[in-house]
């Protein structure tokens, strides 16, 4: 199974060139059954990465373009009266897919953003008071523009905490950008991708992630990181218990991608920035940029002894 995941990562890397660290973080996020937020400027490949990942993992994909006039029912679906059958028929929305790409999520109103809260946490949606289960596996990959751009609504902390990871792609380096300029159109390349595994394979790998061992020393290290974040005078608030559980699971997924059945401190540190950065707020000022968030995470890593 590990070979199939590595093949998927390699295939995505041929489309989104020069971004292997981000591709691996995205794969670790999905293997840990988490949701992924990709935050960056328009045009750097956020949507391309999401689409290439879903195809390479053999998952059913749907895309919802978030705009300021989008309604919650446009995401979850709605019940419509059918005259022929004289009954109400449910028409599912795009959330009923294995991968939902919530494109430019912070361009929608907070009311529409909140339509995803139940889906991301409970893996179900309630329409007309009736809960409806979502497919398995189910992932939300959301993209958002920087919050200082026009026409955006900042995601509330409750929404951000539902995303296991937040990553940034950034501009490609000159060598990668030259390959982009010389290569085929990215949309054509995405259309030509083939699944490297089946959904059942992915579910099996997710089960293997849960079996990766965290030793007592690693669990103590995780706890110390959480405790330090909550006691640090530089932070307005520390990491939540949900963040701690997500960090442990993401570290297990990272270890599995390395072919190990146990977690090392390096695994925790490798995913800490993506798991914790979007959840941290400084006691003073703003941490809107990834550089500012990285500095907060670095302070936590520096303040906790490595076992």
N, C-alpha and C positions, 0 to 999 in steps of 0.2 A: 504493500500500500504506500509506503514511503516513497518508492520510486515513482508512483503515479503523481503524488503531490509535487515531487521535484520536477517531473515533466511538465506539470501545469505551471509551476513557477517559471521554468525556462521558456515556455510558450508565451506567457504574459510578458516576460522580459524582452522578447523580440518585438513586441508591439510598443510597450512603454519602456523605451531604452534608457539605460543609465540610472534606473531607479530600483535596483535589486533590494536594498535595505527596506524601502517602503513596501515593495511587493511581498517580502517575507513577513513584515509586520501585519500586512493585510491578511495573509494566509493564516498566520498564528491567531489573529482575531477571529476568523471564521471557524477555525478548528476548535477554538475555545467556546464556540457557540455565542459569540458576542456580536455586537453591531458596530459598524465602522463609520466614522465621520472623517471626511477628507476636506480640509480647509485650505484654500489657496486662491490665488488670482484666477480669473477666467482664462482659459486657453492653455493651461499647463498639462492637461491630460487626466483630469479627475474622472470625468465620465468615461473616457476610454479605458482607464484602469478598472472601473467597476464592471463595465460590459465585458472586458476581456477575462476578468476573474470568473464571472458567472458562467460564461461559455466554457472556459477551460475546466471548471469544476462540474460541468454537466448539469447545471441548475436552470430551472425555468426562470426567466427574467422578465420583469416589467419595469417600466419607467414612468414616473409621475413628475411632470415639470411644475414645480411649486411657483405660484405667482400670488400677488396680493389679493386676487379675487377667487382663489381656490377655496372650495368648501370642504368640510370634513367628509361629507358624503361622497365627494369626488375621489376620496382615498379608500374609504371603507366599503362603499357600495350603498345601495338603497333598495327599498322594497317598493315595487310598482304594482298597481292593480291590473290584472290581466282579464280583459272582458270575456275572452273565449272560455277560460276555465272558471271565471267568476271567483277568482281568488287572488291573493297577493303573492307575487313572485319576487324573490330576492335576486338582484343583479349584483354580483360581486364586483368590488373595485380592484384597482391594481395591487392592493395590499395582499390579495390572495394569490401570491406567487412565492416561489422559494427565495428569490432575491428581489427586493424592491429597491430600485434606485430612486431615492428622494432627491431629485436634482435641484440644487440651489434652495435648500430647505429654508434658509433664513430670509427668503423673499416672501414667504407666506406669512399670514397673520398668526399670532399666538394661538388663536382658537383652532386653526387648521393644524398647526404644529402639534398641538396636544392630542390630535386624533391618533397619533402614532404611539402615545404613551402605553396604552393597554396592549397594543400589538407587540411592542418591543419587550415588555415585561412579562405579560401573561401568555404571549403567542396565541392570542385570540382577539376578536373584536366583538363588541356588542352593538347590534343594530336592532332598533325597535325593542330593546330590552332582552333580546335573545343572543346569548353568546355563540359565536361561530369560530371553530378552530381553524388555525392557519396551517398551511402545508408544513411538512417536516422534511428536511431542515428549513428554517426560515431565518433570513438575514435582512436587515436594513443597511444599505450602504447609502449614506447621505453625503452630498457635497454642499459646501457653503462658501460664499464669497466673504472676503474680509469685512468685518462689521462696520468699518468706516466708509464703505462704499454706499452710494445712494440706493434707496429702496430696499433696505434690509431691516429685519427685525431680529434683535439678539435672541439667541436661544436661552430660555431660562435654565437655571441650575438643575431643576428636576429633569429636564429633557437631556441636558448634557450628561447627567449621571447615568442615563440609560445606554449611552455609547461606551462600549468597553474601551475603544481606542479612538484617538484623534491623531491623524498624521497630516503632514504637509509634503507636497511633492517638490515645489520650488522649480526654478529654472534649470534646464538641463545644462550639463557642462559642455564646453565647446565640441568635444569629440562626439558626445551623444547627439547634440543638436545637428552636427554635420551629417550624422547617420540619418537623422530625421529628414533633413533636406534632400538627401540622396535617395531615400527609400520610397516605398509605395505609400499611397494615401492610407492613413491610419484606419479609416472606415472600411476600406477594402480589406485590409489585413484582419480586422476584427471579424468581418463577414466570413473570412476564410478559415477561421479557427475551428478546431475540432475538440470535442470533450476528451479529457484525459482520464476521467473516471466517472462513475455513476453516482447519483444521490445516495444510494445504499452504501457505496464505498465510503462516502464522506461521513455518513452517520457512524459507520464502523470505526473510522479513524477518530472521530470525536469521542467514542467510547474508550479508545486507547489513550487519549489525552487524559481522561479522568483517572486512569490507572497509573500514570506517571507519579513516582513517589516524591513527596516532599519530606525530607528528614526533619526531626525535631529542631535541629540547628537552623534549617532554612525557615521553618515556621516561626521560630523566635526572631529571625532576621526580618521577616515580613511584618511581624507584630511591632518590632522596634521602629521600622520605617513608618508605619501608621501612627504609632504613638508620638514619634518625633514631629510628624506633620501637624498633629493636633496641639502640641505644646509649643511649637515655634512661634516666637513673637513677630516673625516676619510674615506670617500667614494669617489671613482673616479667619479661616476655618481649615480644619484638617481633612484628611481623606475619610470617606464614609466606610462603614463595614462592607457595602456593596463594592466599593473600590478595592478593598482588601481581598475579597473573594475573587474579583475579576483579575487582580494582579497575580494571585496564585495560579489561577487557571491559565492565564496568558503565559506565565513562566513555564508551566507544564507543556503547553503547546510548542513553545520555543525550543524546549529540551527535546521534544519528540521530533521536531524538524531536524535536529542534530543527530537523531538516531539513538538517543539515550532514554532510559526509563527512570531517570532520577533528575531532580532539579539542582542546579548549581547557582551560587550567588551571581555569576555572570548572566544567567538566564533572567533572573529578576531585574538586574540592572539594564539588560537589553530592552526590556519591554516597559520599564518604569516610566520613561518619558512619555510614551504614547498612551499609557493607561492613566497616569496621574496629571499630566500637564493641563488638560482642559478642565480638570476638577479643582485646581488650585487658584486661589485669589490672594494677592498680597494684602497685607494689613493696610498699606498705604499705596495710593496710585492704582494703576490699571495694569493687568497682565494680558493685554489683547494680542500681542505678537507672540509667535512661537519662540522667539529668542528670549523674551521675558519669562515665558513659562519654563523654558529649558534651564534658565538660571535658578528658578525656584526648585526644580527637580534636582539640579546639581547640589543645591544647598542641603537637601534632605539626604542625598547619597553621601555627601561629605560628613554629615553629622552623625551617621550611624556606622558603627564598627562592622566590618565584614567578617562573618564566621570563618 
